[in-house]
């Protein structure tokens, strides 16, 4: 969701909750940041250097992002180019530690007794509201009757950042726009649009064994059982050398790869400072099982259910597209070896009515080595090196609703692959994402035309949905 942030790109005033703000990428556009309400799966703790709050429970957090630059990315402060205020959703609304990027510490990323934890299969009502106190994200776990929330306010320690000197300024954030019109965008991000439901992919790869031992140290947190590379990549039982590690003195990495026309190929450069869209190393990697860590000077043990590499130290993600996210049979497809799909109804506006229009989009082109963002050539979903790419679908199958709130013939969103006996409309599979945008600020984004929301299309056999919780009040 776009937020008003006068200290963010392109450094102009912004009027909260107003469609008078200009969202196009022009010198007069309003200063824009954005809110992410993030949900993190269980299994890979601790969050401070991994992706989970606990071994068995989900958690959620908000991140408020800003870009410290003037128009056309001029005078970007490389000491703080993109900043984030971060806080978990708490049952008391109090952050675990300072959220602001200038004050953030270890406690910020360690859940406490007040952090909202959710179970697999729980039914959640997720909302973003904008009271006077500041933009607020709330999750009501309807399965457990637990609630967590967080307000991005100055009182809670949220900050915007000066592009001139990286100084933090306590700030209460509010929504930038009054409606979700297509032009109401954040002018500096890769995705077009404002109110979005996103699935992140390409963040991990399985390994059979690890090489190039390293460590991670964040303040008083220390993890010495971290590695930079795979000796054998474990996807689909392949046994190939992985990428990395990297020499921090020469900046040279072993075996970097990138996208080819029919699979990964060697990267043309071996330096992780080259700016190439390459997978330079698999790190950070952690072995399966328990490992010793130190938290605030006290010894502890953490756990990983598999040997996994996050691929986030020397590049952002799986840029040769051979990891879990891009393999057949890894996304929900109805088989016993794949997970079940997330089921999603909505979004609904403040009155409880569904949004009347939607678009499908992906910024995968911006990660593809062979994609020409100016012509659209080789900007593909799936990428040329990938075997698969996930997509949205609808079901109205009996027993595939959301708890007792939505039942057949309500149409419910799923994400992944086609599921036999479940998927009713797949909207062309990967073809739903359309083509490279010609109107947005970023050329690597594939986006469909605006269309009527099929989730509430009676011609498709869908019952017109309303927010059942709001309707019951």
C-alpha positions as CSV (number, residue, x, y, z in Angstrom):
1,X,0.0,0.0,0.0
2,X,1.4,3.4,-1.0
3,X,2.3,5.7,2.0
4,X,2.9,9.5,2.2
5,X,6.6,10.0,2.9
6,X,7.8,13.6,2.0
7,X,11.4,12.4,2.8
8,X,11.2,9.7,0.2
9,X,11.5,9.7,-3.7
10,X,11.2,12.3,-5.3
11,X,11.4,14.5,-2.1
12,X,8.1,16.4,-2.4
13,X,5.2,17.2,0.0
14,X,2.4,14.6,0.2
15,X,-1.2,15.0,1.4
16,X,-2.4,11.9,3.3
17,X,-5.4,10.0,2.0
18,X,-5.8,12.2,-1.1
19,X,-6.1,11.4,-4.8
20,X,-4.6,14.9,-5.4
21,X,-1.2,13.3,-5.0
22,X,0.6,12.6,-8.3
23,X,1.6,8.9,-8.6
24,X,3.3,9.1,-12.0
25,X,7.1,9.2,-12.2
26,X,7.4,13.0,-12.7
27,X,9.4,15.7,-10.9
28,X,6.2,16.8,-9.2
29,X,5.1,13.5,-7.8
30,X,4.3,13.2,-4.1
31,X,7.0,11.8,-1.8
32,X,6.1,8.1,-1.7
33,X,6.9,5.2,0.5
34,X,5.0,1.9,0.9
35,X,3.8,-0.5,3.5
36,X,4.2,-4.2,3.3
37,X,2.2,-6.4,5.7
38,X,4.4,-9.6,5.6
39,X,3.5,-13.1,6.7
40,X,6.4,-15.5,7.5
41,X,6.1,-19.3,7.5
42,X,7.4,-21.6,10.3
43,X,10.5,-23.8,10.3
44,X,13.6,-21.6,9.9
45,X,14.3,-19.6,13.1
46,X,15.5,-17.3,14.4
47,X,14.2,-14.4,12.3
48,X,17.2,-12.3,13.0
49,X,19.2,-14.2,10.3
50,X,16.5,-16.4,8.8
51,X,12.8,-16.2,7.7
52,X,10.8,-17.7,10.6
53,X,9.7,-16.6,14.1
54,X,9.6,-20.2,15.3
55,X,9.8,-23.8,14.3
56,X,6.0,-24.4,14.2
57,X,4.2,-21.1,14.0
58,X,3.6,-18.3,11.4
59,X,4.2,-14.7,12.4
60,X,3.6,-11.3,10.7
61,X,5.2,-7.9,10.5
62,X,5.0,-4.6,8.8
63,X,7.8,-2.9,6.9
64,X,7.7,0.7,5.8
65,X,10.0,1.4,2.9
66,X,11.4,4.7,1.5
67,X,13.9,5.6,-1.2
68,X,16.5,8.3,-0.3
69,X,16.8,10.0,-3.7
70,X,15.6,12.9,-5.7
71,X,13.7,12.6,-9.1
72,X,15.2,10.3,-11.7
73,X,17.3,8.7,-8.9
74,X,19.5,11.7,-8.7
75,X,21.7,12.3,-5.6
76,X,20.7,8.9,-4.2
77,X,22.4,8.5,-0.8
78,X,24.3,5.3,-1.2
79,X,24.8,5.1,2.6
80,X,21.0,4.6,3.0
81,X,19.5,4.1,-0.5
82,X,16.4,2.1,0.6
83,X,15.4,2.2,4.2
84,X,12.9,0.1,6.2
85,X,11.1,0.5,9.5
86,X,10.1,-2.9,10.8
87,X,8.0,-4.3,13.6
88,X,6.1,-7.6,14.3
89,X,2.4,-7.6,14.8
90,X,1.8,-7.8,18.6
91,X,-1.2,-8.5,20.8
92,X,-0.4,-5.3,22.7
93,X,0.7,-3.2,19.7
94,X,4.1,-2.5,21.2
95,X,7.2,-3.2,19.0
96,X,9.6,-5.8,20.3
97,X,12.4,-3.3,19.6
98,X,13.0,0.0,17.9
99,X,11.4,-0.1,14.4
100,X,13.3,2.9,12.8
101,X,16.3,2.0,10.6
102,X,18.6,4.3,12.6
103,X,17.6,2.8,15.9
104,X,17.0,-0.8,15.0
105,X,18.6,-3.5,17.1
106,X,18.6,-7.2,17.9
107,X,15.4,-7.0,19.9
108,X,13.6,-5.6,16.8
109,X,13.9,-9.0,15.1
110,X,13.3,-11.3,18.1
111,X,9.7,-12.1,18.8
112,X,8.6,-11.9,22.4
113,X,5.6,-13.2,24.5
114,X,3.3,-10.6,22.9
115,X,4.1,-11.5,19.2
116,X,1.1,-12.9,17.3
117,X,1.8,-16.5,16.4
118,X,-0.5,-18.4,14.0
119,X,-0.9,-22.1,13.2
120,X,-0.9,-23.9,9.9
121,X,-4.4,-23.8,8.4
122,X,-5.7,-21.0,10.6
123,X,-8.4,-18.7,9.2
124,X,-7.2,-15.1,9.2
125,X,-9.0,-11.8,8.7
126,X,-6.3,-9.4,7.5
127,X,-6.9,-5.6,7.4
128,X,-5.1,-2.4,6.8
129,X,-6.8,0.8,8.2
130,X,-5.7,4.4,8.5
131,X,-6.9,6.0,11.8
132,X,-5.6,9.2,13.1
133,X,-2.9,7.3,15.1
134,X,-1.3,6.1,11.9
135,X,-1.6,3.4,9.3
136,X,-2.4,0.2,11.1
137,X,-2.2,-3.5,10.1
138,X,-4.3,-6.0,12.0
139,X,-4.7,-9.7,11.9
140,X,-7.6,-11.4,13.6
141,X,-6.9,-15.2,13.9
142,X,-10.5,-16.5,13.7
143,X,-9.3,-20.0,14.5
144,X,-7.7,-19.1,17.9
145,X,-9.5,-15.8,18.6
146,X,-6.1,-14.1,18.9
147,X,-5.4,-10.6,17.5
148,X,-2.2,-8.8,16.6
149,X,-1.7,-5.3,15.3
150,X,0.9,-2.7,14.7
151,X,0.6,1.1,13.9
152,X,3.4,2.8,11.9
153,X,3.5,5.8,14.2
154,X,6.1,8.2,15.6
155,X,4.9,7.1,19.0
156,X,5.9,3.5,18.2
157,X,9.3,4.7,16.8
158,X,8.7,4.5,13.1
159,X,10.9,6.9,11.1
160,X,11.3,8.5,7.7
161,X,14.9,9.1,6.6
162,X,16.6,12.3,5.2
163,X,18.3,11.6,1.9
164,X,20.9,14.3,2.7
165,X,22.4,12.7,5.8
166,X,20.5,9.5,6.5
167,X,19.2,11.0,9.7
168,X,16.0,9.4,11.1
169,X,12.9,11.6,11.7
170,X,10.1,10.1,13.8
171,X,7.0,10.1,11.6
172,X,3.4,8.9,11.7
173,X,2.7,7.3,8.3
174,X,-0.6,7.5,6.5
175,X,-2.0,6.2,3.3
176,X,-1.0,8.3,0.3
177,X,-4.3,8.0,-1.7
178,X,-8.0,7.9,-1.1
179,X,-8.8,5.2,-3.7
180,X,-7.1,2.4,-5.5
181,X,-7.2,3.9,-9.0
182,X,-4.7,2.4,-11.3
183,X,-2.7,5.7,-11.5
184,X,-2.3,5.8,-7.7
185,X,1.1,4.2,-7.5
186,X,4.5,4.5,-5.9
187,X,6.7,6.0,-8.7
188,X,9.9,4.3,-7.8
189,X,9.0,0.6,-7.2
190,X,9.0,-2.2,-9.8
191,X,5.3,-3.1,-9.5
192,X,2.5,-1.0,-11.0
193,X,-0.5,-0.3,-8.8
194,X,-1.2,0.5,-5.2
195,X,-3.3,-2.1,-3.2
196,X,-1.6,-5.4,-3.9
197,X,-1.5,-9.0,-2.8
198,X,1.9,-10.4,-3.5
199,X,3.7,-13.7,-3.3
200,X,7.5,-13.6,-3.1
201,X,9.4,-16.4,-4.8
202,X,13.0,-17.2,-5.7
203,X,14.5,-16.9,-2.2
204,X,15.9,-20.4,-1.5
205,X,17.5,-23.5,-2.9
206,X,18.0,-26.9,-1.3
207,X,21.5,-28.4,-0.9
208,X,22.9,-31.8,-0.3
209,X,26.1,-30.5,1.4
210,X,27.7,-27.1,2.0
211,X,31.1,-25.4,1.4
212,X,32.9,-22.2,2.4
213,X,32.0,-21.9,6.0
214,X,31.3,-18.4,7.2
215,X,29.4,-16.8,10.1
216,X,26.8,-14.1,10.8
217,X,27.0,-11.5,13.5
218,X,24.3,-9.0,14.2
219,X,25.0,-7.0,17.3
220,X,24.9,-9.5,20.2
221,X,23.6,-12.3,17.9
222,X,26.2,-14.7,16.5
223,X,25.7,-17.8,14.3
224,X,29.0,-19.6,13.3
225,X,27.4,-22.4,11.4
226,X,26.7,-20.5,8.2
227,X,28.0,-21.3,4.7
228,X,28.4,-19.5,1.4
229,X,28.0,-22.3,-1.1
230,X,26.5,-25.7,-2.0
231,X,28.8,-28.6,-2.8
232,X,25.8,-30.4,-4.3
233,X,22.6,-28.7,-5.2
234,X,19.7,-30.9,-4.1
235,X,16.8,-29.9,-6.5
236,X,15.3,-32.8,-8.3
237,X,18.0,-35.1,-7.1
238,X,20.6,-33.3,-9.2
239,X,24.2,-33.4,-8.1
240,X,25.9,-30.3,-9.5
241,X,28.3,-27.8,-8.0
242,X,26.5,-24.8,-6.6
243,X,27.5,-21.2,-6.7
244,X,30.0,-19.6,-4.3
245,X,31.7,-18.8,-2.1
246,X,33.0,-15.3,-2.7
247,X,36.3,-13.7,-1.7
248,X,35.7,-10.5,0.3
249,X,39.1,-9.1,-0.6
250,X,39.1,-9.7,-4.4
251,X,35.2,-9.8,-4.7
252,X,35.6,-12.9,-7.0
253,X,33.1,-15.7,-6.6
254,X,33.4,-19.4,-7.6
255,X,31.1,-20.8,-10.3
256,X,28.6,-17.8,-10.7
257,X,25.7,-18.6,-13.0
258,X,22.8,-16.8,-14.7
259,X,19.8,-17.3,-17.0
260,X,20.4,-19.1,-20.2
261,X,17.9,-20.0,-23.0
262,X,17.4,-23.6,-21.7
263,X,18.9,-23.5,-18.2
264,X,21.7,-21.9,-16.2
265,X,24.8,-20.8,-17.9
266,X,28.1,-19.3,-16.5
267,X,27.9,-15.6,-15.6
268,X,30.1,-13.4,-17.9
269,X,31.6,-11.8,-14.8
270,X,32.9,-13.4,-11.6
271,X,32.9,-10.3,-9.4
272,X,29.9,-9.7,-7.2
273,X,30.5,-6.0,-7.7
274,X,30.1,-6.2,-11.5
275,X,26.4,-5.3,-11.4
276,X,25.5,-8.4,-13.5
277,X,22.2,-10.2,-12.9
278,X,24.0,-13.3,-11.8
279,X,23.8,-15.8,-8.9
280,X,27.2,-15.3,-7.4
281,X,26.8,-17.5,-4.3
282,X,24.1,-19.5,-2.6
283,X,24.7,-17.9,0.8
284,X,23.5,-17.6,3.4
285,X,23.3,-21.4,3.9
286,X,22.5,-23.4,7.0
287,X,22.8,-27.1,7.5
288,X,19.9,-29.3,8.5
289,X,19.4,-29.9,12.2
290,X,20.3,-28.0,15.3
291,X,23.1,-25.4,15.4
292,X,24.6,-23.4,18.2
293,X,24.1,-19.6,18.3
294,X,24.8,-16.8,20.8
295,X,22.0,-14.3,21.7
296,X,22.9,-11.5,24.1
297,X,25.9,-13.4,25.2
298,X,23.9,-16.5,26.1
299,X,24.3,-19.8,24.2
300,X,21.2,-21.2,22.5
301,X,20.3,-23.7,19.8
302,X,18.5,-23.0,16.5
303,X,17.1,-25.5,14.0
304,X,16.6,-25.9,10.2
305,X,14.4,-28.7,8.9
306,X,16.5,-29.0,5.7
307,X,19.8,-27.8,4.4
308,X,18.8,-24.6,2.8
309,X,20.4,-21.6,1.1
310,X,18.7,-18.2,1.1
311,X,20.8,-16.6,-1.8
312,X,20.6,-13.2,-0.3
313,X,24.2,-12.1,0.6
314,X,25.8,-11.4,-2.8
315,X,22.7,-11.1,-4.9
316,X,19.0,-10.9,-4.4
317,X,17.6,-14.3,-5.0
318,X,17.9,-17.3,-7.4
319,X,19.0,-15.6,-10.6
320,X,19.7,-18.7,-12.6
321,X,16.1,-19.9,-11.9
322,X,16.9,-23.5,-11.0
323,X,15.8,-23.4,-7.3
324,X,12.6,-24.6,-5.6
325,X,10.4,-21.7,-6.8
326,X,11.0,-22.6,-10.4
327,X,10.6,-26.4,-10.3
328,X,7.6,-28.5,-11.3
329,X,5.8,-30.2,-8.4
330,X,7.0,-27.7,-5.7
331,X,3.9,-25.5,-5.7
332,X,0.4,-26.6,-4.8
333,X,-0.8,-28.9,-7.6
334,X,-2.9,-31.4,-5.7
335,X,-0.2,-34.1,-5.3
336,X,0.5,-35.6,-2.0
337,X,4.1,-34.4,-2.1
338,X,3.2,-30.7,-2.6
339,X,1.7,-28.2,-0.1
340,X,-1.9,-27.1,-0.1
341,X,-2.6,-23.7,-1.5
342,X,-3.2,-20.5,0.4
343,X,-6.9,-19.7,0.0
344,X,-7.7,-16.0,-0.3
345,X,-11.0,-14.1,-0.4
346,X,-11.0,-10.4,-1.2
347,X,-9.7,-7.7,-0.9
348,X,-12.7,-5.8,0.4
349,X,-13.0,-2.0,0.8
350,X,-14.0,-0.2,4.0
351,X,-17.7,-0.9,3.4
352,X,-17.1,-4.6,3.1
353,X,-17.6,-4.7,-0.7
354,X,-15.1,-6.4,-3.0
355,X,-12.8,-4.4,-5.3
356,X,-14.5,-4.3,-8.7
357,X,-11.4,-4.5,-10.8
358,X,-8.0,-6.3,-10.7
359,X,-4.8,-6.8,-12.6
360,X,-2.2,-9.6,-12.6
361,X,1.5,-8.6,-12.7
362,X,5.0,-9.8,-12.0
363,X,8.4,-8.0,-11.9
364,X,10.2,-11.2,-12.8
365,X,11.6,-9.6,-16.0
366,X,13.8,-7.3,-13.9
367,X,15.6,-10.4,-12.5
368,X,16.2,-12.0,-15.9
369,X,19.7,-11.7,-17.4
370,X,18.3,-12.1,-21.0
371,X,15.4,-9.7,-20.5
372,X,15.6,-6.4,-22.6
373,X,13.5,-4.1,-20.4
374,X,13.3,-1.6,-23.3
375,X,11.9,-3.9,-26.0
376,X,10.4,-6.7,-23.9
377,X,12.4,-9.4,-25.7
378,X,13.0,-12.4,-23.5
379,X,11.1,-10.9,-20.6
380,X,9.2,-14.1,-19.9
381,X,7.0,-15.8,-17.3
382,X,8.3,-18.4,-16.7
383,X,11.9,-17.2,-17.2
384,X,13.8,-19.1,-20.0
385,X,15.9,-21.0,-17.4
386,X,12.9,-22.0,-15.3
387,X,10.8,-25.2,-15.5
388,X,7.8,-23.5,-13.8
389,X,6.3,-20.3,-12.6
390,X,3.4,-20.0,-10.2
391,X,0.1,-18.2,-11.0
392,X,-3.3,-17.3,-9.6
393,X,-6.4,-19.3,-10.0
394,X,-10.0,-19.5,-8.8
395,X,-12.0,-22.4,-7.3
396,X,-15.6,-22.8,-6.2
397,X,-15.2,-26.5,-5.4
398,X,-17.0,-27.8,-2.4
399,X,-14.8,-28.0,0.7
400,X,-12.3,-25.5,-0.7
401,X,-13.7,-22.4,0.9
402,X,-12.3,-20.6,3.9
403,X,-13.6,-22.0,7.2
404,X,-17.3,-21.3,7.6
405,X,-17.0,-17.8,6.2
406,X,-16.9,-18.7,2.5
407,X,-18.4,-21.9,1.1
408,X,-19.4,-23.1,-2.4
409,X,-20.4,-21.4,-4.7
410,X,-18.1,-18.6,-3.3
411,X,-15.0,-18.2,-5.6
412,X,-11.7,-18.3,-3.7
413,X,-8.2,-17.4,-4.9
414,X,-5.5,-20.1,-4.9
415,X,-1.8,-19.6,-5.9
416,X,0.5,-22.2,-7.4
417,X,-0.3,-24.6,-10.2
418,X,-3.5,-26.2,-11.6
419,X,-5.0,-28.4,-9.0
420,X,-7.1,-31.3,-10.5
421,X,-10.7,-31.2,-9.2
422,X,-10.1,-27.8,-7.6
423,X,-8.9,-25.2,-10.2
424,X,-11.9,-23.8,-12.1
425,X,-10.3,-20.8,-13.8
426,X,-6.5,-20.4,-14.3
427,X,-6.7,-17.3,-16.6
428,X,-4.2,-18.6,-19.0
429,X,-1.7,-19.8,-16.4
430,X,1.5,-17.7,-16.7
431,X,-0.2,-15.9,-19.6
432,X,-2.3,-14.0,-17.1
433,X,0.7,-11.7,-16.3
434,X,0.5,-10.1,-19.8
435,X,3.4,-8.3,-21.3
436,X,6.1,-5.8,-20.4
437,X,4.5,-2.6,-19.3
438,X,4.9,0.5,-21.5
439,X,3.4,2.9,-19.0
440,X,5.1,2.2,-15.6
441,X,8.3,3.4,-14.2
442,X,10.1,0.1,-14.5
443,X,10.5,-1.8,-17.8
444,X,10.9,-5.3,-16.3
445,X,7.3,-5.6,-15.1
446,X,4.8,-7.8,-17.0
447,X,1.2,-6.7,-16.4
448,X,-2.2,-7.6,-17.7
449,X,-4.9,-5.2,-18.7
450,X,-7.4,-4.1,-16.0
451,X,-10.3,-6.5,-15.9
452,X,-13.4,-7.0,-13.9
453,X,-12.8,-8.9,-10.7
454,X,-13.6,-12.5,-11.6
455,X,-14.0,-13.5,-8.0
456,X,-17.4,-11.8,-8.0
457,X,-18.5,-12.7,-11.5
458,X,-21.9,-14.4,-11.5
459,X,-21.4,-15.5,-15.1
460,X,-18.5,-17.6,-13.9
461,X,-20.8,-19.1,-11.2
462,X,-19.4,-17.1,-8.4
463,X,-21.6,-15.7,-5.6
464,X,-21.1,-12.0,-5.0
465,X,-18.9,-11.9,-1.9
466,X,-19.0,-9.5,1.0
467,X,-16.8,-9.2,4.0
468,X,-18.8,-11.6,6.3
469,X,-17.2,-10.3,9.6
470,X,-18.2,-6.7,8.7
471,X,-21.6,-7.8,7.5
472,X,-22.3,-9.5,10.8
473,X,-21.7,-6.3,12.9
